[in-house]
Structure formats: C-alpha cells, structure tokens
C-alpha cells in the first residue's frame, strides 16, 4: 500500500505504508540513534511528533514486551528507510510492522530519509502529515499547513497518569529481567511528577534506594507535602514547557521545602519556575550521541537526548549555575541552584539503551536527599 509524507513548506515524499492505515499530523523530527527504536516508540515525550529514524534499517532485533518506556506508543507516526520484515534476536516477539499495526501507529517506509533529514536540518522541524488514505500531495500539504503547531500546546495533559500510583520495579538484568520488590523498605520517599515519565527513570530511582510514588502533572504542592517526601522528581515530557503553568506554580511553591531533581521537560519547568525562559530549537536534539560538558568536573559525557526546546542562559538569575553545556551548540544542559536544593539536566541519564555516562546524576540526587534529611 502506498503512503505519502508531506511537509507544511511544500516538500513531500512517497513511500510504502508501514503499520496501521490512516492519516495523522504532527511535527516532523528526526532521531539519530542506531538502536532503541522500541524505547523511542513508547517514550511519551514524542507525543505530537512524527519521528524519522536516520539509521537506514530499523526493526532488525524485533520488539518485545519488556523494552517499553510506557503503556503504549504516544508518537503520531513513524518514518524509516527500511523496516526489517524478519527480525533476528532471542528476545524478539514480533516485527516492527506487526507491532505498529497492533498499536494502531501509522508509519511509512521506503522514502529517502537522508533527504528528509537534510531538509529538516536546513529548514527546521515543522508540521507534517502521513497518510495512506489521501494520496494527493497538494491536498496533504494544505492539511499540514492548517494543522496546529506544538508551540503553545499543553501536550502533558495527553500523557500524564490520572491517579497516583506506587512504583516498585527496578532495573533489568540478564538472569531475571526486571526486579519486583514490594517488601524492601527503602531509605528515601520520593514523589515523581508524571509529565510523561519514562519507566527507566522510575527503575533507576528504585535501584538508587527510593520509595517512589508517581503523581499526575496537576498535583498541587500542598498535596505533595502531605505525602512527606524526602525529595521530588520532575519528569521528562512532550512539547512546549511554557503553557504548563500549573506545574511551574507548583514547583515555585516546592522550592526550598524539599530537594528537587528534574530531567528534560522537568529541567525546563524548573528553570521557568526560577525565572528563566525557554525557546524552540531549529530542529531539536534527538539521539544517543550528544556530547555534554559537565562544568563542575570538566568531564565530557556522551548523552541520550530528546527535546525541541531549550533554556535561555541569559534569562537565568545570579542564583543559578549552568552546570552542563552541549558541546555541539553550547545550549544549556544542566543547572544547579545556589541556595535551594534543586538541580536539573536537559538530557537523559537513565537512557535505555545507553549511553550511561551520566548515571552519576542519580547518585547526586541521593546525596542531596541525605544532606537535606540530616
């Protein structure tokens, strides 16, 4: 079956349908990771986005029931050069095409992804449409132009949990898979805001010694403090941080009362709560090989990233230290507050699969909890 991907600026690509049939719009972006496509598919941070993989063949190792970051895929559509129809891996349970069909995700393969990525790099990420039903390029281009932008849109409400829940699952190991321990009493009580949280963040918090309760994005500061947490985690999530005003206000009220650690969208929301501003990047940072300098240690980390917005360094006050910077474009990758026990990073130290250069940040959070608890 034929499929077409069209961009709002008039560029379009013809290919073959992959996964479910239908028509969807979203912001067309690209990810440079060679592996981890299942984690990308199920990362809630991709809500509202049509994700293009730059690696030419995707699906070689199939998909399984373990390597997921949430309950389902949240992205709008999936774009690949070639989808492997016969995966080969001892953990594989189904092919990429079968998984996308099962989950109702529209995809397209067989297009020139190099040309598409070069176009996005030159012209910027923009609204697009993937369709297996309407095959008229001009019609699709017009639909893409009329589709809403993610700028100014609150996508967190579409991915956050509806009720609080406790999380007990730890990290994965070859012999047993993911550990499940509901009996062990852990030393630190942590409340984790779900702005679109990845499960591997929760697993790493549990492995670090945290008793984790996940709460909806709209949970108030009073409700959090009634839980008597030792610390609060601010999760990753999709889209523009500016319209998430309820979370910004909650973070303001929590500052100074309890240690805070934020990742990705959580980093942006913490920065805004501290008086900073954010802006949209031309085509974002999405991949597993972004070099970041930790200014406190002078060490360079190779990091996994997924964001289309960044914090404006000139908007940050004197009480905030920029601790990490991206070595590709010098954007802000981490902050630390000089007075309050609060810090955050733009990238993903919990990345699954790797790199794991930044895993020490969970230890920093634990050290902060220990100091604050004394």
Secondary structure per residue as TSV (DSSP state, phi and psi in degrees):
chain	resnum	aa	ss	phi	psi
A	1	X	-	360.0	137.1
A	2	X	E	-78.5	151.2
A	3	X	E	-143.9	155.0
A	4	X	E	-132.4	138.5
A	5	X	E	-111.7	122.9
A	6	X	E	-124.4	142.9
A	7	X	E	-105.9	156.3
A	8	X	T	-64.5	-23.1
A	9	X	T	-86.4	3.8
A	10	X	S	105.3	-12.6
A	11	X	-	-77.0	139.5
A	12	X	E	-143.6	157.5
A	13	X	E	-135.0	138.4
A	14	X	E	-106.4	135.5
A	15	X	E	-153.4	-157.9
A	16	X	E	-109.5	147.9
A	17	X	E	-67.4	141.8
A	18	X	E	-133.2	132.2
A	19	X	E	76.0	-140.1
A	20	X	B	-75.1	155.4
A	21	X	-	-86.3	155.1
A	22	X	S	145.9	-164.2
A	23	X	E	-144.1	126.0
A	24	X	E	-139.1	151.0
A	25	X	E	-114.8	162.5
A	26	X	E	171.6	175.7
A	27	X	E	-81.9	125.9
A	28	X	E	-84.1	119.4
A	29	X	E	-132.1	172.9
A	30	X	E	-133.3	150.4
A	31	X	E	-123.3	131.5
A	32	X	-	-94.6	6.6
A	33	X	-	-66.5	143.0
A	34	X	S	-85.0	-24.6
A	35	X	S	-137.8	177.3
A	36	X	-	84.7	23.0
A	37	X	H	-64.3	-29.3
A	38	X	H	-69.4	-39.3
A	39	X	H	-65.3	-36.6
A	40	X	H	-65.7	-44.5
A	41	X	H	-59.0	-35.4
A	42	X	T	-103.4	10.4
A	43	X	-	-82.1	117.1
A	44	X	G	-60.9	-18.0
A	45	X	G	-63.7	-16.7
A	46	X	G	-90.5	9.2
A	47	X	B	-55.1	131.0
A	48	X	T	84.0	8.9
A	49	X	E	-123.3	143.8
A	50	X	E	-96.6	110.3
A	51	X	E	-96.7	124.4
A	52	X	E	-104.1	126.4
A	53	X	E	-91.3	129.5
A	54	X	-	-80.5	-27.0
A	55	X	S	-66.0	134.4
A	56	X	S	-69.0	-29.4
A	57	X	E	-123.0	123.3
A	58	X	E	-120.5	139.3
A	59	X	-	105.5	7.0
A	60	X	T	-57.6	-37.0
A	61	X	T	-100.1	9.6
A	62	X	-	69.6	-163.9
A	63	X	B	-133.1	153.1
A	64	X	-	-139.2	176.8
A	65	X	S	-83.6	-7.8
A	66	X	S	-95.7	-40.0
A	67	X	S	-83.8	57.9
A	68	X	-	-121.1	151.2
A	69	X	S	-105.9	-2.9
A	70	X	S	-162.8	-173.6
A	71	X	S	-73.7	-18.0
A	72	X	S	-167.5	168.6
A	73	X	-	-68.7	143.7
A	74	X	-	-118.6	-10.0
A	75	X	B	-69.0	162.9
A	76	X	S	-78.7	-44.5
A	77	X	E	-158.5	164.7
A	78	X	E	-126.6	132.0
A	79	X	E	-124.3	125.5
A	80	X	E	-138.1	159.4
A	81	X	S	-73.7	-50.4
A	82	X	E	-143.5	126.1
A	83	X	E	-95.0	121.3
A	84	X	-	-68.2	119.8
A	85	X	S	-83.4	-16.2
A	86	X	S	-128.2	79.8
A	87	X	-	-66.6	153.2
A	88	X	-	-136.0	102.3
A	89	X	-	-166.2	143.8
A	90	X	T	-66.3	-17.5
A	91	X	T	-98.2	-3.5
A	92	X	-	-68.5	137.5
A	93	X	-	-119.2	-21.4
A	94	X	B	-162.7	165.1
A	95	X	-	-81.3	165.9
A	96	X	H	-60.1	-45.7
A	97	X	H	-60.6	-43.4
A	98	X	H	-64.7	-39.0
A	99	X	H	-65.6	-45.5
A	100	X	H	-63.2	-38.8
A	101	X	H	-62.9	-46.6
A	102	X	H	-59.8	-37.3
A	103	X	H	-92.2	-2.5
A	104	X	T	72.6	30.0
A	105	X	-	-98.3	125.1
A	106	X	E	-77.7	137.6
A	107	X	E	-140.2	170.3
A	108	X	E	-145.5	138.3
A	109	X	E	-131.6	168.2
A	110	X	S	85.7	6.7
A	111	X	S	-93.6	166.3
A	112	X	-	-80.7	89.6
A	113	X	H	-67.5	-27.6
A	114	X	H	-63.6	-44.2
A	115	X	H	-64.7	-40.6
A	116	X	H	-63.6	-45.3
A	117	X	H	-66.0	-42.1
A	118	X	H	-61.2	-37.4
A	119	X	H	-65.7	-43.0
A	120	X	H	-64.6	-40.9
A	121	X	H	-62.9	-37.3
A	122	X	H	-79.5	-41.6
A	123	X	H	-104.3	-12.3
A	124	X	-	94.0	155.4
A	125	X	-	-62.3	140.7
A	126	X	E	-152.5	167.7
A	127	X	E	-67.1	138.9
A	128	X	E	-143.0	-179.3
A	129	X	E	-146.0	140.2
A	130	X	E	-118.4	130.2
A	131	X	E	-141.4	139.3
A	132	X	S	-109.9	0.2
A	133	X	S	-109.0	-45.2
A	134	X	-	-99.5	115.3
A	135	X	-	-110.3	22.3
A	136	X	-	-96.6	108.7
A	137	X	H	-55.1	-41.8
A	138	X	H	-65.5	-38.8
A	139	X	H	-64.4	-42.5
A	140	X	H	-68.4	-39.0
A	141	X	H	-60.6	-41.4
A	142	X	H	-65.9	-39.9
A	143	X	H	-63.5	-40.6
A	144	X	H	-63.5	-38.3
A	145	X	H	-67.3	-30.1
A	146	X	H	-88.1	-12.9
A	147	X	S	-69.8	146.1
A	148	X	-	-69.3	148.3
A	149	X	-	-82.1	156.9
A	150	X	S	-77.8	-14.3
A	151	X	T	-65.7	126.6
A	152	X	T	81.6	3.8
A	153	X	-	-102.8	133.2
A	154	X	-	-87.0	95.4
A	155	X	-	-87.2	-13.5
A	156	X	G	-60.7	-38.0
A	157	X	G	-61.6	-20.3
A	158	X	G	-87.9	-10.1
A	159	X	T	-125.2	-16.5
A	160	X	S	-71.6	155.7
A	161	X	-	-69.9	160.5
A	162	X	S	-95.8	-24.3
A	163	X	S	-137.2	150.7
A	164	X	-	-63.6	151.1
A	165	X	E	-152.4	155.4
A	166	X	E	-92.8	147.3
A	167	X	E	-121.1	128.2
A	168	X	-	-120.6	-9.6
A	169	X	E	-73.6	130.9
A	170	X	E	-97.9	-165.5
A	171	X	E	-75.6	165.1
A	172	X	E	-87.2	144.4
A	173	X	E	-138.1	158.0
A	174	X	T	-62.5	-36.8
A	175	X	T	-75.9	-38.6
A	176	X	T	-121.5	-6.0
A	177	X	E	76.3	-143.1
A	178	X	E	-81.5	132.6
A	179	X	E	-75.7	147.0
A	180	X	E	-129.8	110.9
A	181	X	-	-133.6	103.4
A	182	X	S	-98.4	-3.0
A	183	X	S	-97.6	-35.5
A	184	X	-	-65.6	132.8
A	185	X	-	-89.4	114.7
A	186	X	-	-92.6	151.3
A	187	X	S	-73.0	-19.3
A	188	X	E	-127.2	132.1
A	189	X	E	-93.9	119.2
A	190	X	E	-122.3	130.6
A	191	X	E	-97.7	124.0
A	192	X	E	-109.7	119.3
A	193	X	E	-74.6	132.5
A	194	X	E	-98.6	93.1
A	195	X	S	-94.9	5.3
A	196	X	S	132.7	42.9
A	197	X	-	-68.1	139.6
A	198	X	-	-83.5	138.6
A	199	X	H	-62.3	-31.1
A	200	X	H	-69.6	-22.7
A	201	X	H	-64.5	-46.6
A	202	X	H	-62.6	-41.1
A	203	X	H	-61.8	-40.6
A	204	X	H	-71.2	-34.2
A	205	X	H	-64.1	-42.6
A	206	X	H	-63.3	-45.5
A	207	X	H	-62.8	-27.9
A	208	X	T	-81.1	-8.4
A	209	X	T	108.6	26.3
A	210	X	E	-107.2	136.6
A	211	X	E	-90.1	107.7
A	212	X	E	-104.6	129.3
A	213	X	E	-118.4	124.5
A	214	X	E	-94.3	134.2
A	215	X	E	-126.3	153.2
A	216	X	E	-61.0	158.1
A	217	X	T	-61.9	-26.6
A	218	X	T	-90.4	5.2
A	219	X	-	-59.6	135.3
A	220	X	-	-82.5	163.2
A	221	X	H	-63.5	-39.3
A	222	X	H	-60.7	-42.9
A	223	X	H	-64.3	-37.8
A	224	X	H	-66.1	-46.5
A	225	X	H	-66.6	-27.2
A	226	X	H	-67.0	-20.1
A	227	X	T	-81.0	-7.6
A	228	X	T	53.6	54.6
A	229	X	-	-78.7	154.5
A	230	X	S	-81.2	-23.1
A	231	X	E	-161.3	164.3
A	232	X	E	-127.7	132.6
A	233	X	E	-106.3	136.1
A	234	X	E	-110.1	115.2
A	235	X	-	-85.0	173.1
A	236	X	-	-68.4	172.6
A	237	X	-	175.5	176.1
A	238	X	S	-90.3	155.5
A	239	X	S	74.8	-155.3
A	240	X	-	-80.8	125.1
A	241	X	S	-76.1	-21.3
A	242	X	T	-59.7	-43.1
A	243	X	T	-76.6	-2.7
A	244	X	-	-85.3	59.9
A	245	X	H	-67.6	-33.1
A	246	X	H	-64.2	-38.2
A	247	X	H	-71.5	-38.7
A	248	X	H	-59.7	-43.3
A	249	X	H	-66.8	-40.3
A	250	X	H	-61.9	-42.9
A	251	X	H	-63.7	-41.1
A	252	X	H	-55.7	-42.7
A	253	X	H	-73.1	-23.0
A	254	X	H	-87.1	-20.8
A	255	X	T	-57.9	128.4
A	256	X	T	87.2	-15.0
A	257	X	T	-93.6	-30.5
A	258	X	S	-154.4	145.5
A	259	X	E	-61.0	141.0
A	260	X	E	-123.8	138.2
A	261	X	E	-134.6	123.8
A	262	X	E	-122.0	147.6
A	263	X	E	-128.0	132.1
A	264	X	T	60.7	-110.8
A	265	X	H	-60.0	-35.7
A	266	X	H	-59.8	-35.8
A	267	X	H	-65.1	-44.4
A	268	X	H	-66.2	-41.5
A	269	X	H	-67.3	-39.0
A	270	X	H	-62.2	-43.2
A	271	X	H	-61.9	-41.7
A	272	X	H	-66.8	-40.6
A	273	X	H	-62.2	-27.4
A	274	X	T	-88.9	7.3
A	275	X	T	102.3	1.9
A	276	X	-	-83.3	176.8
A	277	X	-	-130.9	159.0
A	278	X	E	-122.5	163.9
A	279	X	E	-145.4	159.6
A	280	X	E	-85.6	131.0
A	281	X	E	-76.5	156.8
A	282	X	E	-61.4	-49.0
A	283	X	E	-138.6	9.8
A	284	X	E	75.0	177.1
A	285	X	E	-119.7	112.4
A	286	X	E	-143.5	111.0
A	287	X	E	163.2	-178.3
A	288	X	E	-112.7	19.7
A	289	X	E	-138.8	36.1
A	290	X	E	-85.4	122.3
A	291	X	E	-81.0	129.2
A	292	X	E	-129.5	135.0
A	293	X	E	-95.7	122.8
A	294	X	E	-84.3	106.3
A	295	X	T	-68.3	-19.1
A	296	X	T	-79.2	-27.6
A	297	X	T	-114.6	-12.4
A	298	X	T	66.6	17.7
A	299	X	E	-93.4	146.9
A	300	X	E	-100.7	130.5
A	301	X	E	-111.6	141.5
A	302	X	E	-94.3	123.5
A	303	X	E	-125.6	157.2
A	304	X	E	-94.1	135.6
A	305	X	E	-140.0	154.5
A	306	X	E	-159.5	88.6
A	307	X	E	-157.7	152.2
A	308	X	E	-115.8	-0.7
A	309	X	E	-125.3	158.2
A	310	X	E	-142.9	161.1
A	311	X	E	-86.2	134.4
A	312	X	-	-77.7	114.7
A	313	X	G	-64.1	-29.8
A	314	X	G	-72.0	-13.2
A	315	X	G	-91.2	-8.5
A	316	X	S	-84.1	137.1
A	317	X	-	-77.1	178.7
A	318	X	T	-68.9	-18.9
A	319	X	T	-82.0	0.2
A	320	X	E	-116.5	128.6
A	321	X	E	-97.9	132.2
A	322	X	E	-82.4	111.3
A	323	X	E	-93.7	-24.5
A	324	X	E	-136.4	141.7
A	325	X	E	-134.5	147.5
A	326	X	E	-78.9	126.1
A	327	X	T	-78.7	-9.9
A	328	X	T	-80.2	-41.4
A	329	X	T	-137.8	7.9
A	330	X	-	65.6	19.9
A	331	X	-	-72.9	158.5
A	332	X	E	-70.6	127.9
A	333	X	E	-118.6	-5.3
A	334	X	E	-171.4	148.7
A	335	X	E	-136.5	160.7
A	336	X	E	-143.3	130.7
A	337	X	E	-87.8	135.2
A	338	X	S	-74.6	-26.0
A	339	X	S	-107.1	-44.4
A	340	X	S	-90.7	150.5
A	341	X	S	-77.0	83.1
A	342	X	E	-151.6	133.4
A	343	X	E	-151.9	164.4
A	344	X	E	-160.2	160.2
A	345	X	E	-134.3	151.9
A	346	X	S	-81.6	-25.0
A	347	X	S	-97.0	-171.9
A	348	X	B	-116.4	99.0
A	349	X	T	-71.8	-15.8
A	350	X	T	-91.5	8.8
A	351	X	-	-43.7	132.1
A	352	X	S	-137.2	116.0
A	353	X	S	-75.4	156.7
A	354	X	-	-12.8	-171.6
A	355	X	-	-74.1	162.4
A	356	X	-	-116.4	22.0
A	357	X	T	-58.0	-31.0
A	358	X	T	-101.2	15.6
A	359	X	T	-63.0	-21.8
A	360	X	H	-59.1	-18.2
A	361	X	H	-65.4	-29.7
A	362	X	H	-66.8	-35.6
A	363	X	H	-66.8	-36.7
A	364	X	H	-62.8	-39.5
A	365	X	H	-63.7	-44.4
A	366	X	H	-62.5	-41.7
A	367	X	H	-60.8	-40.1
A	368	X	H	-64.9	-41.0
A	369	X	H	-63.3	-40.6
A	370	X	H	-63.6	-43.8
A	371	X	H	-64.7	-41.2
A	372	X	H	-73.2	-26.9
A	373	X	H	-78.6	-23.6
A	374	X	-	-68.0	360.0
